[in-house]
Amino acid sequence: MSAEAVGAGMPTQVTLDDLAQMAAADENHRYELSPEGVLSVVPPADPDHALLVSRMFAWFLTNGYGPEQVVTDCGIDVGGGRVPDLTVWAEGMPPRRARSSYAGTAGLLLAIEVVSRGSEVIDRVIKKAEYAKAGIPHYWIVERDSVTAVHRHSLNVETGEYEPDPSGAQPIAWLLTTVPEVS
């Protein structure tokens, strides 16, 4: 497909409704929209990425979180449309539509992003700032390095910014042998 063909059908300003339609029509890409209207199109996760998300999903379920609390690939409305790799919701407060098909952040306790090649700046800087501004209490960044380091952050409500966990980044092997705490 040529760039002209894609661009010709592109709206001047992309809305969450547009984004939802693009995502529904294309299973080969993930679409996200920043609050400023910047459209990101990325390929689907590779197998290693998918396995990391699956391991964390199972870890939460094994440790008492219900399937309505731990959700993969759930679009959330943070002023734009983002799709964290994994989200954890308060008990009795599963994701609910806000605008378009994207969930609001009420009840959202934790957003987790697994860093992929090409998403480094978006995951480490841009989404971190957007999720903090949206008031999401916890944000974890999972690196794809030799130990698969997990950087856990908690929102400081006074500053509106995330602060790193005082114990620092931990290898995922250590994390998955603990009991998750994200309340």
HELIX and SHEET records of a PDB file:
HELIX    1   1 ALA A    3  ALA A    8  1                                   6    
HELIX    2   2 LEU A   16  ALA A   25  1                                  10    
HELIX    3   3 PRO A   47  THR A   62  1                                  16    
HELIX    4   4 GLU A  120  VAL A  121  1                                   2    
HELIX    5   5 ILE A  122  ILE A  126  3                                   5    
HELIX    6   6 LYS A  127  LYS A  133  1                                   7    
HELIX    7   7 ILE A  172  LEU A  175  1                                   4    
SHEET    1   A 2 ARG A  30  LEU A  33  0                                        
SHEET    2   A 2 LEU A  39  VAL A  42 -1                                        
SHEET    1   B 6 VAL A  70  THR A  72  0                                        
SHEET    2   B 6 LEU A  86  TRP A  89 -1                                        
SHEET    3   B 6 LEU A 108  VAL A 114 -1                                        
SHEET    4   B 6 HIS A 138  VAL A 142  1                                        
SHEET    5   B 6 ALA A 149  ASN A 156 -1                                        
SHEET    6   B 6 GLU A 161  PRO A 164 -1                                        
SHEET    1   C 6 VAL A  70  THR A  72  0                                        
SHEET    2   C 6 LEU A  86  TRP A  89 -1                                        
SHEET    3   C 6 LEU A 108  VAL A 114 -1                                        
SHEET    4   C 6 HIS A 138  VAL A 142  1                                        
SHEET    5   C 6 ALA A 149  ASN A 156 -1                                        
SHEET    6   C 6 GLN A 170  PRO A 171 -1                                        
SHEET    1   D 2 ILE A  76  ASP A  77  0                                        
SHEET    2   D 2 GLY A  81  ARG A  82 -1                                        
END                                                                             
